[in-house]
Amino acid sequence: MDKILVTGSAGQLGTELTQMLCEVYGPDAIIASDLNQEAAAKFPYCQFAKLDVMDQVSFKDIIIKENVTQVYHLAAILSATAERNPLLAWKLNMDSLLILLELGKELKLDKIFWPSSIAVFGKESPKLLTSQNAVQSPNTVYGISKMAGESWCDYYFQHHNVDVRSIRFPGLIGYKSKPGGGTTDYAVDIFYKAMKGLPFESFLEKDTRLPMMYMPDAINATLKLMQAPKENIKVRSSYNLAAMDFTPEEIFLELKKYYPNFKINYAPDYRQEIAANWPQSIDDQRAQQDWNWLPEYDLAQMTEDILKNLPEWLDKN
């Protein structure tokens, strides 16, 4: 039986992915983990373990003790937060991955999932329909760590047959957790402001177009990738992934259809420079070909779904 450990499970992706993994594999098969013990309150439906992913001994102990066969390694410091403490971000993002890859080799883990990002691309990369093998020129610590991490993942597969799989996520939008320090997190916060009748201040310029994805699509893609036969996975660095792309102005206008009095103010900060170097759209043909990836949500469908479900979620939380 599969036994799955999720690191960084209290984050934006981890919160919803852990719940879906429980639905797919059963709660007894899932261990949520986070550095913060208080995160246990988010996971009453499955086992929780406090885990410092920088502690190789503890990491190894939980894998052995719980007979873990797969690890979804989500613990990381995201782009905007990483720029405020670059050395810590590099150390956490890189060292924890290398610790896990070594454990994958030593303990012969069945599979490892590690998320990469569109942040691997930069000012020298094509902006439109950025291809799978486009030049990478990241200008952030987060992007540099993801670029290096992709190479390590490929290395451990090629040299040690560690079955590690990865996706270059665009900006992820979900309503079940608060923004976690990413440059694209404005597209999460804007829904909370609209529903509360508050004006929204965008830290990106109105015409800054970025690739985005609704959380259900991100989770579906992760599961499809991890459930695909090993021989189908042809890219061992990280797969491009796409769903939609939009600007702050476009999501604002979509929300105004529901909240005509909603207001927005543009006050670009240091995150604008980060976003300006990222792709505006992504070519994900390899993911479509290798494991039949297709998104289900566009901007209008995502907005309708969030506004339908967010009030009930806020009442319960």
C-alpha positions in Angstrom: 0.0 0.0 0.0 1.2 3.5 -0.8 2.1 5.6 2.2 2.5 9.3 1.3 4.3 12.0 3.3 3.5 15.6 2.4 6.1 18.2 3.5 5.1 21.9 3.9 1.5 20.7 3.9 0.1 23.8 5.6 1.0 26.0 2.6 -1.3 27.1 -0.2 -0.8 24.0 -2.4 -0.3 21.6 0.4 -3.5 22.4 2.2 -5.7 21.4 -0.7 -3.4 18.7 -2.2 -3.2 16.8 1.2 -7.0 16.7 1.4 -7.3 15.4 -2.2 -4.6 12.8 -1.5 -6.7 11.6 1.5 -9.8 11.3 -0.8 -7.9 9.3 -3.4 -5.7 7.0 -1.2 -7.6 7.1 2.1 -6.6 9.1 5.2 -4.6 6.2 6.7 -2.2 6.5 3.7 -1.4 10.2 4.2 0.9 12.0 6.6 0.7 15.8 6.6 3.8 17.5 8.0 5.0 21.0 8.6 7.6 22.8 10.7 4.8 24.5 12.7 3.1 22.2 15.1 0.0 24.4 15.1 -0.6 23.4 11.5 -1.9 20.1 12.8 -5.3 21.9 13.3 -5.6 22.0 9.5 -5.5 18.2 9.2 -8.0 16.6 11.6 -8.7 14.0 8.9 -5.2 12.4 8.7 -2.0 11.9 10.6 0.1 14.9 11.2 3.8 15.1 12.1 6.0 18.1 13.0 9.0 17.9 10.6 12.0 20.1 9.9 13.0 19.2 6.4 16.5 20.5 7.1 16.9 17.8 9.7 18.1 14.8 7.7 17.9 12.4 10.7 14.3 13.3 11.4 13.4 13.2 7.8 14.9 9.7 7.4 13.3 8.5 10.7 9.8 9.4 9.7 10.2 7.7 6.3 11.4 4.5 7.9 9.1 4.5 10.9 6.0 5.1 8.8 7.0 3.0 5.8 6.7 6.0 3.5 6.8 5.1 -0.2 6.1 8.5 -1.7 7.0 12.1 -0.7 5.4 15.2 -2.0 8.0 17.8 -1.1 6.2 21.2 -0.9 8.3 22.9 1.8 9.8 26.1 0.3 10.2 29.8 0.7 8.4 31.5 -2.2 9.5 34.2 -4.6 8.7 37.5 -2.9 9.5 36.3 0.6 12.8 34.7 -0.7 14.0 38.1 -2.0 13.9 39.5 1.5 16.1 36.7 2.9 17.9 35.2 -0.1 20.5 33.1 1.8 17.9 31.4 3.9 15.7 30.8 0.9 18.6 29.2 -1.0 19.5 27.0 1.9 16.0 25.8 2.6 14.9 25.3 -0.9 18.1 23.5 -2.1 19.3 21.7 1.0 15.9 20.1 1.7 15.6 18.9 -1.8 19.1 17.3 -1.8 18.4 15.7 1.6 15.2 14.1 0.1 16.9 13.0 -3.1 19.6 11.3 -1.1 17.0 9.6 1.0 15.1 8.6 -2.2 18.3 6.9 -3.4 19.2 5.3 -0.1 15.7 4.1 1.0 14.5 3.4 -2.6 11.4 5.5 -2.4 8.8 4.7 -5.1 8.2 8.3 -6.2 9.0 11.9 -5.2 7.1 15.0 -6.3 8.9 18.3 -6.2 7.3 21.5 -7.6 9.2 23.9 -9.8 8.0 27.2 -11.1 7.8 29.5 -14.1 10.3 31.5 -12.0 13.0 29.5 -13.8 12.5 31.7 -16.8 13.7 35.3 -16.9 14.4 38.3 -19.1 16.3 36.3 -21.7 13.4 33.8 -22.0 10.7 34.2 -24.6 7.6 35.9 -23.1 4.9 34.4 -25.2 4.2 30.6 -25.2 7.5 29.9 -23.5 8.5 26.5 -24.6 9.6 23.5 -22.5 13.3 23.9 -23.4 13.4 27.7 -23.6 16.5 29.4 -22.2 16.3 29.9 -18.4 17.6 33.1 -17.0 16.0 33.6 -13.6 16.6 36.9 -11.8 15.3 35.8 -8.3 16.7 33.6 -5.6 13.5 31.5 -5.9 14.0 31.1 -9.6 17.7 30.3 -9.3 16.9 27.6 -6.7 14.2 26.1 -8.9 16.5 26.0 -11.9 19.2 24.3 -9.9 16.6 21.9 -8.3 15.4 20.8 -11.8 18.9 19.8 -12.7 19.4 17.9 -9.5 16.1 16.0 -10.0 17.2 15.1 -13.5 20.6 14.1 -12.2 19.2 11.8 -9.5 16.9 10.1 -12.0 19.7 9.6 -14.6 22.4 8.5 -12.2 20.5 6.8 -9.4 17.1 6.0 -10.9 15.2 8.1 -8.3 11.7 8.5 -9.7 11.3 12.2 -9.1 8.7 14.1 -11.0 8.1 17.8 -11.3 5.9 20.5 -12.7 6.7 24.2 -13.4 3.7 25.7 -11.8 2.3 29.1 -12.9 0.7 31.3 -10.3 -1.7 29.2 -8.2 -5.0 30.6 -7.1 -7.0 29.0 -4.3 -9.4 30.3 -1.6 -8.7 27.7 1.2 -5.5 29.3 2.4 -4.0 32.8 2.7 -1.4 34.1 0.3 2.0 32.6 1.1 4.5 35.1 -0.2 4.4 34.5 -3.9 4.6 37.2 -6.6 1.3 36.0 -8.1 -0.5 35.9 -4.8 -2.4 39.2 -5.6 -4.8 36.9 -7.6 -5.7 35.2 -4.3 -6.0 38.2 -2.1 -8.2 40.1 -4.6 -11.1 37.7 -4.0 -11.1 38.2 -0.2 -11.1 42.0 -0.7 -13.9 41.9 -3.2 -16.2 39.7 -1.0 -15.5 41.9 2.1 -16.4 45.1 0.2 -12.9 46.5 0.5 -10.8 48.2 -2.1 -7.8 46.2 -3.5 -4.3 47.6 -3.8 -2.3 45.7 -6.5 1.4 45.5 -6.1 1.6 44.8 -9.9 0.8 47.2 -12.7 -2.6 46.8 -14.3 -1.3 45.3 -17.6 1.2 42.8 -16.1 0.2 39.5 -17.8 1.2 36.3 -16.0 0.3 32.6 -16.4 -2.1 31.4 -13.7 -3.9 28.3 -12.7 -6.8 27.5 -10.4 -6.0 25.2 -7.6 -8.2 22.3 -8.6 -6.3 22.2 -12.0 -3.0 22.3 -10.1 -4.0 19.3 -7.9 -5.4 17.4 -10.9 -2.2 17.9 -12.8 -0.1 16.8 -9.8 -2.1 13.6 -9.4 -2.1 12.8 -13.2 1.7 13.2 -13.3 2.3 11.1 -10.2 -0.1 8.3 -11.4 1.3 8.2 -14.9 3.4 5.1 -15.8 7.1 5.7 -15.2 7.9 5.1 -18.9 5.5 7.9 -19.9 7.5 10.5 -18.0 10.0 11.8 -20.6 10.9 15.1 -18.9 12.9 14.6 -15.7 13.8 18.2 -15.0 10.3 19.7 -14.8 7.2 19.9 -17.1 5.8 23.2 -18.3 2.2 23.6 -17.3 -0.5 26.1 -18.5 -4.1 26.9 -17.9 -4.9 30.6 -18.3 -3.1 34.0 -18.3 -4.5 37.4 -17.3 -3.6 40.8 -15.9 -4.6 42.5 -12.6 -7.0 44.7 -14.7 -8.6 41.6 -16.3 -9.3 39.8 -13.0 -10.5 43.1 -11.5 -13.0 43.5 -14.4 -14.2 39.9 -14.0 -14.9 40.5 -10.3 -16.7 43.8 -11.1 -19.4 41.7 -12.9 -20.3 40.4 -9.4 -19.3 43.4 -7.3 -20.0 46.6 -9.4 -18.7 48.9 -6.7 -15.4 47.1 -6.3 -12.4 49.4 -6.5 -8.7 48.8 -7.3 -5.6 50.9 -6.9 -2.3 50.2 -8.5 0.8 50.6 -6.3 3.6 48.6 -7.9 6.4 47.5 -5.6 9.5 45.3 -5.9 7.4 42.4 -7.0 6.7 44.2 -10.3 10.3 43.8 -11.3 10.1 40.1 -10.5 6.9 39.7 -12.6 8.2 41.7 -15.5 10.9 39.1 -16.2 8.5 36.1 -16.2 6.6 34.6 -19.1 3.2 35.9 -20.1 2.1 32.6 -21.4 3.4 29.0 -21.4 3.6 26.2 -24.0 2.8 22.9 -22.2 2.6 20.5 -25.2 5.0 18.0 -23.6 2.7 17.6 -20.6 -0.3 17.2 -22.9 1.6 14.5 -25.0 3.2 12.6 -22.2 0.5 12.3 -19.6 -2.6 13.8 -21.2 -2.7 17.1 -19.3 -5.6 19.5 -20.0 -6.9 22.2 -17.7 -10.6 22.6 -16.9 -10.8 26.2 -15.7 -10.4 29.6 -17.4 -10.7 33.0 -15.7 -14.5 33.2 -15.9 -15.1 29.7 -14.7 -12.6 30.1 -11.8 -14.1 33.3 -10.7 -17.6 31.9 -10.6 -16.4 28.8 -8.7 -14.5 30.8 -6.1 -17.3 33.2 -5.4 -19.8 30.4 -5.1 -17.7 28.5 -2.5 -15.7 31.2 -0.7 -18.5 32.5 1.6 -19.3 29.0 3.0 -15.6 28.4 3.5 -15.1 31.7 5.4 -18.1 30.9 7.6 -16.5 27.6 8.6 -13.0 28.9 9.1 
